[in-house]
Amino acid sequence: MTIKFDQEVIRLITAIENFTGASVKDCVVDEQTNTVYAIVDGMEEGFISGGEGRNLKYVERILGKSIKLVRYAPDVTVFAKNLVPQALKVNLTDDNVLEIWVSKIHKPMVIGREKRNLNLLKKIFQRNFNVKDVVIR
């Protein structure tokens, strides 16, 4: 599946790659929270963020945005667990619907206010894995 980037996303990816050494596969921006979700390819977060998160904090200061790093995995269920650490179980149905089970305590946090986090999850999975829908159970 081909992912199209606009100029702003290309600028963000370049800055993150130059300052952290990370290989960024995809980048999604949440304008409401001013947060960049960078999907990095197979490197350790400790190496990317530098000692005590120095590299990441520097990039955040330059860009004026909060940055969240997520490790990419070619398997959608492993990637879902990387993106949603609270996931107890992940299943991809035959209809390309991703089901993520979380505890009752974590469910509001995973869905987010006004479904903000859920919509972000849907966008990330649709861009990277051609998933039709994401359901939190």
C-alpha positions as CSV (number, residue, x, y, z in Angstrom):
1,M,0.0,0.0,0.0
2,T,1.4,3.4,-1.0
3,I,1.4,6.2,1.6
4,K,1.2,9.8,0.3
5,F,3.0,12.5,2.4
6,D,2.3,16.2,2.2
7,Q,5.0,18.8,2.6
8,E,4.5,19.2,6.4
9,V,4.8,15.5,7.0
10,I,7.9,15.3,4.8
11,R,9.5,18.2,6.8
12,L,8.7,16.4,10.1
13,I,10.0,13.0,8.9
14,T,13.3,14.7,7.7
15,A,13.8,16.5,11.0
16,I,13.1,13.3,13.1
17,E,15.5,11.2,10.9
18,N,18.3,13.8,10.9
19,F,18.3,14.4,14.6
20,T,17.6,10.9,16.0
21,G,19.0,8.6,13.3
22,A,15.7,6.8,13.1
23,S,14.3,5.4,9.9
24,V,10.7,6.8,9.9
25,K,8.3,4.7,7.9
26,D,5.2,6.8,8.5
27,C,4.2,9.9,10.4
28,V,0.7,11.0,11.5
29,V,0.0,14.4,13.0
30,D,-2.7,15.0,15.6
31,E,-3.4,18.7,15.2
32,Q,-5.7,18.9,18.2
33,T,-3.0,17.7,20.7
34,N,-0.1,19.0,18.6
35,T,1.5,15.5,18.7
36,V,3.4,13.7,16.0
37,Y,3.2,9.9,15.9
38,A,6.4,8.7,14.1
39,I,6.4,5.0,13.1
40,V,10.0,4.0,13.2
41,D,11.5,0.9,11.5
42,G,13.2,-1.6,13.7
43,M,15.5,0.5,15.9
44,E,15.5,0.6,19.6
45,E,13.7,3.6,21.1
46,G,16.6,4.1,23.6
47,F,19.1,4.6,20.8
48,I,16.7,7.0,18.9
49,S,15.8,9.1,21.9
50,G,19.4,9.4,23.1
51,G,20.6,9.5,26.6
52,E,17.6,10.5,28.9
53,G,15.6,11.3,25.8
54,R,17.9,14.2,24.8
55,N,17.6,13.8,21.0
56,L,13.8,13.5,21.1
57,K,13.4,16.5,23.4
58,Y,15.6,18.5,21.1
59,V,13.5,17.7,18.1
60,E,10.3,18.4,20.0
61,R,11.7,21.8,21.0
62,I,12.7,22.6,17.4
63,L,9.4,21.5,15.9
64,G,7.2,22.8,18.7
65,K,5.3,19.5,18.8
66,S,5.3,16.5,21.1
67,I,6.7,13.4,19.4
68,K,5.6,9.8,20.1
69,L,7.7,7.0,18.7
70,V,6.1,3.7,17.7
71,R,8.1,0.6,16.6
72,Y,6.8,-0.7,13.3
73,A,6.2,-4.5,12.8
74,P,5.1,-6.1,9.6
75,D,2.5,-8.2,11.5
76,V,-0.6,-6.1,12.2
77,T,-1.2,-7.8,15.6
78,V,2.4,-7.1,16.8
79,F,2.2,-3.6,15.6
80,A,-1.2,-3.1,17.4
81,K,0.5,-4.2,20.6
82,N,3.3,-1.8,20.0
83,L,0.8,1.1,19.4
84,V,-1.6,0.1,22.2
85,P,0.5,-1.3,25.1
86,Q,-2.7,-1.8,27.1
87,A,-3.9,-4.4,24.6
88,L,-4.7,-7.8,26.2
89,K,-5.6,-9.5,22.9
90,V,-5.5,-8.4,19.2
91,N,-7.4,-10.1,16.4
92,L,-7.7,-9.3,12.7
93,T,-11.0,-10.7,11.3
94,D,-11.6,-12.0,7.8
95,D,-13.3,-8.7,7.0
96,N,-10.1,-6.7,7.7
97,V,-11.5,-5.4,11.0
98,L,-9.0,-5.1,13.8
99,E,-10.3,-6.0,17.2
100,I,-8.3,-4.8,20.2
101,W,-9.3,-6.1,23.7
102,V,-8.3,-3.9,26.7
103,S,-9.4,-3.9,30.3
104,K,-12.3,-1.8,31.4
105,I,-9.9,0.5,33.3
106,H,-7.9,1.3,30.1
107,K,-10.8,1.4,27.6
108,P,-11.6,5.1,28.0
109,M,-8.0,6.1,27.7
110,V,-7.5,4.0,24.5
111,I,-10.7,5.4,22.9
112,G,-10.0,9.0,24.1
113,R,-12.2,12.0,24.5
114,E,-14.6,12.4,21.5
115,K,-13.0,9.2,20.1
116,R,-9.8,11.2,19.3
117,N,-7.4,8.3,20.0
118,L,-9.6,5.7,18.3
119,N,-9.8,7.9,15.1
120,L,-6.0,8.2,15.2
121,L,-5.6,4.5,15.5
122,K,-8.0,3.9,12.6
123,K,-6.0,6.4,10.5
124,I,-2.7,4.7,11.3
125,F,-3.9,1.2,10.6
126,Q,-5.7,2.2,7.4
127,R,-2.5,3.9,6.1
128,N,-0.2,1.0,7.0
129,F,-2.2,-2.2,6.8
130,N,-5.3,-1.5,4.8
131,V,-7.5,-2.2,7.8
132,K,-11.2,-1.2,7.3
133,D,-12.0,-0.5,10.9
134,V,-10.6,-0.7,14.4
135,V,-12.9,-1.9,17.3
136,I,-12.0,-1.6,20.9
137,R,-13.5,-4.3,23.1
